Amino acid sequence: MTTGHKPPVSELARFRAQRLTQVYWITLVGLGVAIIANWKISADLTTVLILSLAEILLIWGLRDLKNNKVDQAASILLWTLSLSLTGSIVINSGLRDPALLAYPAILIFAALFGNTRLFISLFSFLIFSIIFVGATDIYQWKEFKQFTINWTNITDALIILIVIGFTVRFQALDLRNALKRLERENEKFRVSEAKASYLAQYDSLTGLPNRALCENRFALALHTQQRRGGLCALLFIDLDNFKTINDSLGHSIGDAVLKTIADRITDSIRASDTACRFGGDEFIVILTDLQDATQAERISTKLLRTLSKPLQLEQHFIDTSASIGIVLAPQDGDSFDAYCKNADIAMYQAKADGKNLCRFFNDQMNTLSKERFELITGLRSAIKRREFRLHYQPKISLASGKWIGAEALLRWQHPEKGLLAPGIFMDLAEETGLIIDIGKWVLQEACTQCRIWHDQGFDSLDIAVNLSSVQFSRGNLEREVKKALRKSGLDGHYLELELTESLLLGDAENVRTQVDKLRAHGISFSIDDFGTGYSNLSYLSKFDIESLKIDQSFVRKILNSEQDLNITIAIINFAKSLGLTTVAEGIEDAKIMAKLKALGCDLGQGYYWSKPLDAEAFTQQLQQNLSKCSADTSTSGATESNH
């Protein structure tokens, strides 16, 4: 069985009910006084009877009014007054009776409290009553007390009544319309205020509590924990690789992913817990009434399983995962901001450990967080202070031993820590977007140096530059490459850009579009660390790559591991079948070099020839290699001539 709910009463209805109640009580009191006066003074029993009946009817109408039947109560009041006053007029002095003065008041009440139909019916009744009473007096149908009536008196009374009636009605309509407009404006204001209040506390996209409400809920959870005992926890959830989804598939798909993730989080937690959207792709879950940390870990693990399930949005199948940082209250902080900061630190530790993990905060992480912050600050300063350097590692033809190119490798000349390899800072540079500005500098510096070598006589040397996925998704790569070539004067045919397999798979359409535009300028492309990612024939044919770089993890073990040897052979044969050049990375001795040469590998890089060098040292080694190759060519020519 269902119970109905009464609709909310409007301000106008409340105003009408309040005023009508006041009129009811005034009228009841007035009738009571009139009854007493007619009984004691004039002993007019007929009038007393009429007024008593009116009093009873008004008491009945008052009951309807208390039951919120405003229109019915107004109708009872007005008809009771009209009929009782008209009866009094008829049995007493006719149109000269003082009761006639109450007719305009009835019309005023009808205009204020009744609807249009009630007003017209009462107006018509009162006019008819005046005509009837006047005619009764004129034609002597009944003899009234004291006064003689003629049609002039009737006309005067009608005119007064009509003027008062219409005037009051118009004024009442204006007042009622004004009240309705005011009520509509008030309703709009209430709706707007409610919406503003909602937006101030809830996220408009996901409908989850926002950061402000999250802070209030966490404070309440802490207060409850202090009163009842036990633990509460704050989980800081960050989606893995969400920027790639947003940049490659568009913000509408990104928003749909966030809404789905929000629903999954809400469905995975207990009714007593709270899920909030902290901002961007970050969410917070507040866990209450925990007995120990194991419960927080179990819920976090459940969330990780749920959030790692693939999504299907429109025609896209999207793999998602998240990293979670966990703090426990009260031991892991002293304020909401402190808890959030420490949970954020733990979350980044989860990402550093491989993503799709949860980690509890500890003091050691806090130390690592400070180092991370200092590193980010230092990176920003390094761009302004020009602390970055390029080192160059030669690319050698295995057939001739000639240095045919160089790979530009980034280094950071830290003012305190010395020369830092990119593995220390590159992930942070990509995460913060600083790689965009760093990448611009690398392109310009590498192209300029290659042009210098050409001017020095090494005019067949190529230069290779590694690209980050962030440069494709968030930068304007084509513009920056063209700018670097133009400023350096280097022909695009001497520039090779190195891509990763994960980049080709993660944002394929966007990458292919940019690759096609860059290829029009003569630029070539290679896949770096081939074999460690998602090696895929269709992607190679789609992107029309010029060369594959065999990862050093295979190259270094080809003499000792049959599996790594077979993988290397497969890559070389695979590349040859597609007409691609193969480059082996990490060659460190002559035996490995000879084996790769025998297998048909085209080019090599590694410490066997040279470690990465600065531009000046590389130029010296380049000159020595050129002289050696020239001497070897001369010796070979002389030997052939003697034969």
NORHUQUI-V890797 format. One record per pair of residues at least 4 apart in sequence whose C-alpha atoms are under 6 Angstrom apart, sorted by the first residue. I is the first residue (numbers start at 0). GAP is how many residues later the second one is. D is the distance in Angstrom with one decimal. If there is no record, write none. Layout:
# NORHUQUI-V890797
I&GAP&D / I&GAP&D
This chain:
# NORHUQUI-V890797
15&4&5.9 / 22&4&6.0 / 34&13&5.2 / 35&4&5.9 / 36&4&5.5 / 37&4&5.1 / 37&5&5.5 / 37&6&5.4 / 38&4&4.5 / 47&4&5.9 / 49&34&5.9 / 53&26&5.7 / 60&12&4.7 / 60&15&5.8 / 63&5&5.3 / 63&9&5.7 / 64&4&5.2 / 64&5&5.4 / 64&8&5.4 / 75&4&5.8 / 78&4&5.9 / 79&4&6.0 / 80&4&5.8 / 81&4&6.0 / 84&14&6.0 / 87&4&6.0 / 88&4&6.0 / 88&5&4.9 / 88&8&5.7 / 89&4&5.3 / 92&4&4.6 / 92&51&5.1 / 92&52&5.0 / 106&58&5.9 / 107&60&5.8 / 108&4&5.8 / 109&4&4.8 / 109&9&5.3 / 110&58&5.2 / 110&61&5.5 / 111&60&5.7 / 113&4&5.8 / 118&4&5.9 / 119&4&6.0 / 127&4&5.9 / 128&4&6.0 / 129&4&5.9 / 130&4&6.0 / 133&20&5.9 / 134&4&5.9 / 135&4&5.7 / 135&5&4.8 / 135&6&5.8 / 157&4&6.0 / 160&4&5.8 / 162&4&6.0 / 163&4&5.9 / 167&4&5.9 / 171&4&6.0 / 172&4&6.0 / 178&4&6.0 / 187&4&6.0 / 188&4&5.9 / 189&4&6.0 / 197&4&5.6 / 200&8&5.8 / 200&9&5.6 / 200&12&5.1 / 201&5&5.8 / 201&6&5.6 / 201&7&4.2 / 201&8&4.8 / 202&4&5.1 / 202&5&5.4 / 202&6&5.9 / 202&7&5.2 / 205&53&5.1 / 207&68&5.2 / 207&69&6.0 / 208&4&5.6 / 208&67&4.8 / 209&4&5.9 / 209&66&5.7 / 209&67&5.3 / 210&67&5.2 / 224&4&5.0 / 224&5&6.0 / 229&60&5.9 / 229&61&5.5 / 230&59&4.9 / 231&55&5.4 / 231&56&4.5 / 231&58&5.7 / 231&97&5.4 / 232&53&5.9 / 232&54&5.0 / 232&94&5.7 / 232&95&4.4 / 232&96&5.8 / 233&51&5.8 / 233&52&4.8 / 233&92&5.9 / 233&93&5.4 / 234&49&5.5 / 234&50&5.0 / 234&90&5.7 / 234&91&4.7 / 235&48&4.8 / 235&88&5.5 / 235&89&5.0 / 235&107&5.5 / 236&45&5.6 / 236&46&5.0 / 236&47&5.9 / 236&86&5.9 / 236&87&4.6 / 237&43&6.0 / 237&44&4.6 / 237&84&5.5 / 237&85&5.5 / 238&42&5.9 / 238&82&6.0 / 238&83&4.2 / 239&81&5.5 / 239&82&5.0 / 242&4&5.9 / 243&4&5.9 / 244&4&5.7 / 245&4&5.1 / 245&5&5.4 / 245&8&4.8 / 246&226&6.0 / 247&259&5.4 / 250&4&5.9 / 272&13&5.7 / 272&14&5.0 / 273&11&5.6 / 273&12&5.1 / 274&9&5.9 / 274&10&4.4 / 275&7&5.7 / 275&8&5.1 / 276&6&4.4 / 277&4&5.4 / 277&5&5.0 / 302&4&6.0 / 306&14&5.4 / 307&12&5.1 / 307&13&4.3 / 309&8&5.5 / 309&9&4.5 / 310&6&5.7 / 310&7&5.0 / 311&4&5.7 / 311&5&4.6 / 320&35&5.5 / 321&34&5.0 / 322&24&5.8 / 322&27&5.8 / 322&28&6.0 / 322&32&5.5 / 322&33&4.9 / 322&34&5.1 / 322&35&5.9 / 323&23&4.9 / 323&34&4.4 / 324&18&4.8 / 324&21&4.3 / 324&22&3.7 / 324&33&5.7 / 324&34&5.1 / 324&35&6.0 / 325&17&5.3 / 325&34&4.7 / 326&5&5.8 / 326&16&5.4 / 326&34&5.7 / 327&4&5.6 / 332&5&5.3 / 332&6&5.0 / 345&13&5.6 / 345&14&5.9 / 345&15&4.9 / 349&5&5.6 / 349&7&5.3 / 349&8&5.7 / 349&9&5.6 / 350&4&4.1 / 377&4&6.0 / 381&4&5.7 / 381&5&4.9 / 386&26&5.3 / 387&23&5.8 / 387&24&4.5 / 387&25&5.9 / 388&22&5.0 / 388&23&6.0 / 389&19&5.5 / 389&20&4.9 / 389&21&5.9 / 390&17&5.9 / 390&18&5.1 / 390&221&5.4 / 390&222&4.9 / 390&223&4.5 / 391&14&5.8 / 391&15&5.5 / 391&16&4.8 / 391&17&5.9 / 391&220&4.9 / 391&221&5.1 / 392&13&5.4 / 392&14&5.3 / 392&219&4.3 / 393&11&5.9 / 393&12&4.4 / 394&8&5.8 / 394&9&6.0 / 394&10&4.9 / 394&11&5.3 / 394&209&5.8 / 394&210&5.2 / 395&5&5.9 / 395&6&5.5 / 395&7&4.6 / 395&8&5.7 / 395&207&5.4 / 395&208&5.2 / 396&4&5.2 / 396&5&5.5 / 396&206&4.6 / 397&199&5.9 / 397&204&5.9 / 397&205&5.3 / 403&57&5.2 / 404&56&4.8 / 404&57&4.3 / 404&58&5.7 / 405&57&5.0 / 406&56&5.8 / 406&57&4.5 / 407&57&5.5 / 410&9&5.7 / 410&10&5.3 / 411&7&5.5 / 411&8&5.0 / 412&5&5.5 / 412&6&4.5 / 413&4&4.8 / 413&5&5.9 / 421&4&5.1 / 428&4&5.9 / 428&5&4.9 / 428&6&4.9 / 429&5&5.2 / 434&4&5.5 / 435&35&5.8 / 440&4&6.0 / 441&4&5.9 / 443&40&4.6 / 446&41&6.0 / 447&40&4.7 / 450&39&5.5 / 452&5&5.4 / 453&4&4.7 / 453&5&4.0 / 461&32&4.6 / 462&32&5.3 / 463&32&4.5 / 463&33&5.7 / 464&32&5.1 / 464&33&6.0 / 465&31&5.9 / 465&32&4.7 / 466&32&6.0 / 468&34&5.8 / 469&4&5.5 / 470&4&4.7 / 484&4&5.7 / 484&5&5.2 / 491&29&5.6 / 491&30&4.8 / 491&31&5.0 / 492&29&4.6 / 492&30&5.2 / 494&28&5.5 / 495&27&5.9 / 495&28&4.8 / 495&29&5.4 / 496&28&5.0 / 497&27&5.8 / 497&28&4.9 / 497&29&5.7 / 497&30&5.8 / 498&28&4.9 / 498&29&5.8 / 499&27&5.5 / 499&28&5.4 / 500&32&5.8 / 501&4&5.8 / 503&4&4.9 / 507&4&6.0 / 510&4&6.0 / 514&4&6.0 / 518&4&4.9 / 524&20&5.4 / 524&21&5.7 / 525&19&5.7 / 525&20&5.7 / 525&21&4.7 / 525&22&5.6 / 526&21&5.1 / 527&21&5.1 / 528&20&5.6 / 528&21&5.6 / 528&22&4.2 / 529&19&5.6 / 529&20&5.2 / 529&21&5.8 / 530&4&5.8 / 539&4&6.0 / 545&34&5.4 / 546&33&5.0 / 546&34&4.4 / 546&35&5.6 / 547&34&5.0 / 548&33&5.9 / 548&34&4.5 / 548&35&5.7 / 549&33&6.0 / 549&34&4.8 / 550&34&5.8 / 551&4&5.9 / 551&33&4.8 / 551&34&4.6 / 553&10&5.1 / 556&4&5.5 / 557&6&5.4 / 557&7&4.3 / 569&4&5.8 / 574&5&4.8 / 575&4&5.6 / 581&19&5.6 / 581&20&5.4 / 582&20&4.5 / 582&21&5.2 / 583&20&4.7 / 584&20&4.9 / 584&21&6.0 / 585&19&6.0 / 585&20&4.4 / 586&19&4.4 / 586&21&5.9 / 587&18&5.7 / 587&19&5.0 / 587&20&4.3 / 588&19&5.2 / 595&5&5.4 / 596&4&5.4 / 606&4&4.9 / 612&4&5.8 / 612&5&5.4 / 613&4&6.0 / 617&4&5.9
